[in-house]
Amino acid sequence: MDAIGYFRVDSARGKNEALPSVEEQEVGFLRFCERQGFQPAATFFDGPSTARGSGRGYRQLVEYLRQPDRGFTVVVVGLVPDLAREPRETVRRLLELEYLGARVVAAEPVAEDPLEEALESWRRQRGRERLSDRALDTLRSKAMRGYGLGKMPYGYRIGSHGRLEVVPEEAQVVRQIYQMYAQDTLGLRKIARFLNDAGTSTRRGSRWSVVTVRDILRNRVYIGTYVRFGVRVPGSHEAIIPADLFRQAQRKRESASGGRPPGRQTSFLLTGLALCGYCGARMIGVSRRQSWSRKRDGGHTEAEYRYYRCGSRVNQSVCDYHTWRARELEEAVLAAIGQQLSVPLPPETDEGTAAAAEVRTSLRARLRSLEGRFDRHLDGAARGDLSLTGLRTALAPLLRETQHVELRLQTLEGRGRRSSAGVLSHLWGSATASDLMARWNQLTPVDQRLLLGDLVQQVVVHDGRVDPVLHR
């Protein structure tokens, strides 16, 4: 089964949580695929939402899923909220990807159905937004006086005086988690497995997951600090663990987030774009490390080899062993793109311009109408008036029509070499093809991948040449 990785730089995770880099997310995606038996087919990235062109990675993902010859595919994200910045948009994207025939899988799931998890997150956000300023001031005042508000964290309950009170049996599990993580050096997954094997369940009677263990390890409530509605009150209640153990756990979390050796490259720029010119299968990026002892001095040497190979040779044994060194293939593709972009463009024609503009205006108005109907159904589901099954049923015809209208707009607006040149000017102002070649290494890996996705539909790879196919 093919798997697509989708990564964000600014996901909807907590503000105080250090997000992994795109390269680290890609490594996690590849490891997840290996555990689940998925075949990595492509990866897509989106940078900060404040950057121009944000959301291009997701749009490229949608275009990839629209390919007619695509088989059954899963879209892998770290957490469900990583799919979009806002909960409402997460719900919308989940439904859109389902309609396109892809199943969204979270490497760290919270609920069995990703749509149920996203919808619940949106309900919570709507509830917070509806609180008036006066109500928030009242809640903040209570928080400052140490009163427990809302759902209590595992290990605590609200006591007779309205303040946090330790639950002894749960507190023992919290101490055990910190002990295993900070002092016994067990990872999150092993801790969750240990608790599940021991028959220990969460407060809701569920099995422990990486997410539930991680949330306990980063919550300052366990050292007696209550944080609620932007108010932080140290010493507001009895601590479960000592502060030095909490700091030890945080230091380990911070070091784990940067566990990859600095400077080591893991991304393959052409993943999902490069096709074997002999059988049409995707070229797969492979990284191998070898070590050996030197006879002359007995020393030890290590080297990493990165290359692309035909995927069908490994998966189906229907092709020869066609390979390219990764750096050589990427440089050849960049040079070929530069040659195509340097070819003079034919002059624009005004024939049909007015009629096309009128059709585009009509299609955009139709999209706004569909978006309004879409929102009304989502609001009904957020209020509980519509079940998940009812939501999926109601939105299927809207999604079908939206896809049809968007494809017609794409056809009218065009995605040829002029749009490719526009991508260059987006990054470099008055850039030319030669500027791309000269300045390529100045781009971040994220921008490199986004730019390639905007420029290239696919790259056909032969043993002695490459043929990039630009978007048209």
N, C-alpha and C positions, 0 to 999 in steps of 0.2 A: 504494500500500500504506500503510495506517495505521500510525503509530508512536506508542508510549506511552513517555514518559520517566519513569524512576524514580530518585530521588535520595535520598541519605542524608547526614545531618550527621556521623555517626560511623561511617564505613565501616571495613573491616578493613585499610585501608592502613597503612603503617608509622607508628609513633608519632611519628617525627621529621618526617614529611611534612605540610606545611601543606595541609589539604584546601580545595578551592574552596568558596565559599559556595553556597547553593542557587540564588541568582540566577545566579551564574557557571556552575553546572552546567546550568541551563536554557538559557542562551545557547549553551553547547557542544552541547546536544541539538539545538537549532534549526539550528545550523550543520551538524551531522552529517546531519540529515534533508535539508537542502538539497543536500549533496554526494551523498547516496545516492539522492535522488529519492523519499524517504518523505514522507508527508503527516502532520504532527504532529496527533494527535487528542486527547491528554490528557497531563497530567503529574501525578505523585503524589510526595509527600514524606514522609520520616520523620525526626523529630528525634532528640535524644540518647536512647540506650537507657535512661538513668536517669530520664528524664522519664515522668510518668504518661501513659498512653495511647500509649506508643511502639509502633510497629508498625501504627498505624491506617492509615497511608498504603499499606502493602502490602496490608492487608485491603481497602481501597477499590479497589486495583488488581485484586485477585481478583474482587471483585463486578462491576467494570466488564467483565472478561473473560467473566463468566458471562452477559452480555446475549445473548439469542438471536439478535438481528439483526446481531451484530457480524461483519464480514468478517475476512479474513486480517490478522493483526496481528503486529508485532514489538515487543518490549519492549527499550528501549535503556537501557543503563547505561554509566557511564564505564569501569569495570573490572569483571570478573566478581565479585571479592570485595565490590564495592559493593552487591550484591544482599542481603546479610545481614551481621550482625556476626561470626558464627562460621562457619567453613568447612562444618561439618556442616549448618547451617541453609541455607547457600548451595546445597548439593547438593539439599536437600529442596525449596527454592523453585524451583530450575531444573526439577526433575521435575514439580512441581505446575503450573508455567506451561506446560510442554510438554503436559501432559495437557489443559489448558484450550485448547489449540490455538494458543498463542502461541510465537513463536521469540524467544529471548533473543539480543540482539546487543550486543557490547561495542564501544564506540567505540575502545578501545585493546586489541585482543585479544592474548592470549599464545598460546593454542592454537586450533586450528580448531574444536574442539568445546568449548563452554563447560562442559559437564558433566565432560569429561575434565580440564579445568583445575581445576575446583572440587574434584573427587575427589582429584586429586594434592595439592592444598593441604591437604585434610583428612588424607591419609595422613601428610604431613610433620608436621602438628600432633599426630597420634596418636603418631608416633615420638618427638617431643619430650616429650610427657606421660609416656611410659613410661620415660624416663631416670630413674634413681634419683638422689637427692640426692648420694650418694657418687660416682656416675659424673659428675654435673655438676661437682662439686668438682674431680675429676681433670682434666676438660676445661678448666675455668677456669684451673687451675694451668698447664696446657700453653699456653693462650692467653697468659697473662701472661709466659711465657718466649719468646713469639714463634713458637711452632710453628703451622704451618698445619693447620686442622681443617676437614673437610667439603669441600664443593664450592668450588673456587678461583674468584675473580672473574676476569672476562676481563682479560687482560694479565699474569696471574701463573700460576705452577705451584708445586708443592711441590718444593724442591730436594733435594739429596742429604743435607742435614743436617736435613730436616724443616721448614725455614722457607721463607717465600715467596721466589720467585725470578722475575725479570722474563722474560717471553716477548717477545723484541725485536719480532717482526712484529706482535703484538697491541698492544704498548705504543705503536707508531707510530700505530695506528688510534685509541687512546685519546687521544693528544696531538692528533690531527687533530680529533676530536670536540670537545674543549675549545676548540681554536683557532676552529673554525667557530662554536661557540655563544657563547663569551664575547667574542671579538674580531672575528669576521666577522659577528656578530649574525644568524646563521641560526637559524630555529626548529627544534624537534625533528623535525617531519615532513619538512622540507627536508633535514635532515642524514641522516635514514634513507633518503630517496630518493637522495641523493647517493652514499651508501655502496652501496646496491643497484645503482644505475646503473654504478658503478665495478667491480662484480663482487666486492665485498668481502662475505664472509659471516660470520656469528657462529661461535663455536667449534663449535656443533652443525651447522654447515652451513646454517643457516636464513637467511632474509632479515631485515634489520634492521627494527625497528618503533619507534614512539614510546616504548613502554615500555622496550625494551632500551637505547635511547639515554638516556632519562631516568634509568634505574638507574645507568648509568655516571657521569652528571653529578652524582649526589648521594652517591656512595660515597667515603668518606674514605680508603679503602685506597690510593687513587692518590696521596696525599700522605704515604704511609708510616705511616699509623695503622691498626692492626689492631683491629677490633671483632668480638668473638665471645662468645656466652654472657654478655652483660652486662659484659664486660671490654673496656676501651679501652686500647690500648698504643701511644702515639705513638713514632715512630722505630723500629718493630720490623723494618722491611724497607726496601728501596730504593724511593724514591718515583719515580713516572712523570712527574708534573707538579709544578710549583712551587706552594707554598701560596697565593701571591697570585693565581695564575690560578684556583685552586679557589674562593677567596673571591669573585673576580669573577663566576664562574659562579653561585655561590649567591645573590649579590645580584641577578643577572638573574632567577633563578628566583623569588625572593621578589617582585620587582617585577611579574613576569609574572602571578603569582597574583592580583594586585589590579588588573589592567589596565583594568577598566571605570571610567569616571569616577564619583566619589562622588556618591551621591544620584540617579543615573539609574535609573529604574524600568524593568525589562524583563519582569516577570512579568505574565501575564494571569490574573486570579483565576478567571475563568469558563471557562478552556480545558477542554474535555471535558464541561462541564456545560450550556452554552448551545446550544439547538437553534433553528433557524429555524422560526417558527410557520407558514410558508407551504409549505415543502417537506420539513421534517423533517431537513434536513442540519445538520451541526454549524456553529456560528458560530466563525470563526477570528479569533484576535487578530492584528492587523497593526500594525506600527510603521513610520512613514515619517518621514524627516528631510528638510527642505527648507531651502535657503539662497537668499538673494537680496541684491542690492545696493540700498541706499537711495539714491534720486535726490537727496534734499535735501542729504545730506552725504557721499555716496560710501561710507558705512560698510557693513559686512557683518553680516547678521542670519541666525541659524539658529533653527529651531523643529522640535520633534518632535510628530507627530500619532499618537495611539494610538486605535484603534477596532476594533470587531468587525464582521465582514461574513459574509454567508452563503457557506459553502464551495462549495455546488453551483453558484453563479453563476460561480465561477472554474474549477472542475474539470469541470463537466458542462454548463454554460450552460443549465440548466433552471429557473432562478429569477430573479427581479428583483434589483436591486441594493439589498438591505436592509442598512443599516448603523446602528450606534450608536456614539457616542463612548464610549470605554472607561470613563472615570470616571462618566459619566451612567448607563450601563447597570449598572455595579457598584453604584452608589448606589441605583438603582431596585430592584435585586434584594434588597439588604439591607433596604430599606423594606418590600418585599412579604413577606419572611421574617418581619420583626418583626410585621407585621399578623397573619400566620397563627399565630405563636406566642402572640399575645396573646388569641386566641380561647379561652374557657374549655373545659377538657377534660371530657368526660363522666365520670361517677363510675365507679370500678372496680367490677367484679362478682366475687363469689367462686365463681360457677358454674364447675365443672370445674377449680378451682384445684388440688385434691389430685391428681386424675388427671393433670393436665398436669405437675405436679411429679414424679410417679412416672416419667412418660415421659422427662422431661428427665434424670433421674438415670440411667435406663437408657441413653439416648443418649450421655451423657458417659462412662459405663463402656465403651461400645462404642468410642468414640474412643480411650480409653486403650489398649484392646486392639489396635486398628489401629496406633496409634503404636508399640507394642512390636514388632509384626511388621515394621513399616516400618524400625525401627532395626536389627533383625536382618539384614535384607537389605542395608542400608547398610554394616553392619559387614563383611559378607561381601565386598562390593565393595571396601571399604577394604583388606581383607587380600589382595585379588587373587583370591579364590575365585569371583568373579562378574564377567563382562565387562560393558561398558556396555550392550550389547544385551540381555544377560540381566537386568541390573538394570532396564532400562526395561520389559521384558516381565513380570518378576515383580511390579513395583510398579503396573502399570496397573490390575489389579482392586482393589488396596488404595486407590489414589487415587480410583477411581470410587466405592467405597463411602464413603470419607471425605467426598467432596463431598456425597453424598446425605445422610449423617448431619448434616453441618454445616448444610445447607440446612433440614433438618427442625428442628434446634435454633433456627435463626434465626426460623423461622416461629412456633415456640412462644414464644420469648422476646420477639418483637416488636421492631420498630424504628420505632415511630410517633413522635408528637410528644412523648411522655414521654421517650423516649431522646434526642430533640433537646434538650429542656430540660435533661436530665442533662449533655449536652455543655457547655452554658452554665455550669452549676454547677461542672463540673470546672475551668473556667478562672477563674470569678469568685466562687465560693462561692455566695451567694444571688442570683445574677444573674437579671434578668428580660429580656424582649425589649428594653425601653427601654435597659437597661444595655448590651446588645449594640450598639445604635446609637450610644450615647454614647461607649463605650470602644473601638470597633472599631479606631481608629487607634493604640491603645496596643499592639495585638497585632503580633507579628513577621509578615512575609509568610508564613513557614512555618506559623505557627499559624492565620493567616487561611485559607490553603488547606486545612489539615486540618479546621478547623471547618466550612467550607463543604461539604467532602466528606462530613462526618458528618451535616450538616443536610439537604442537598439531593441528591435523586436526579437531577434535571435541571431546567433552566430553559427554558421555551418563550418565545421572544422574538418579539413582534409589533412593528410600527412604533410603536405608541403605548402599549403596555403589556407587562408581563412576568408570567409565571405560574410561580413556583417550585413544583416538586413535591417535597414533603418525603418522606424515607424513611418507609415504612410497615411 
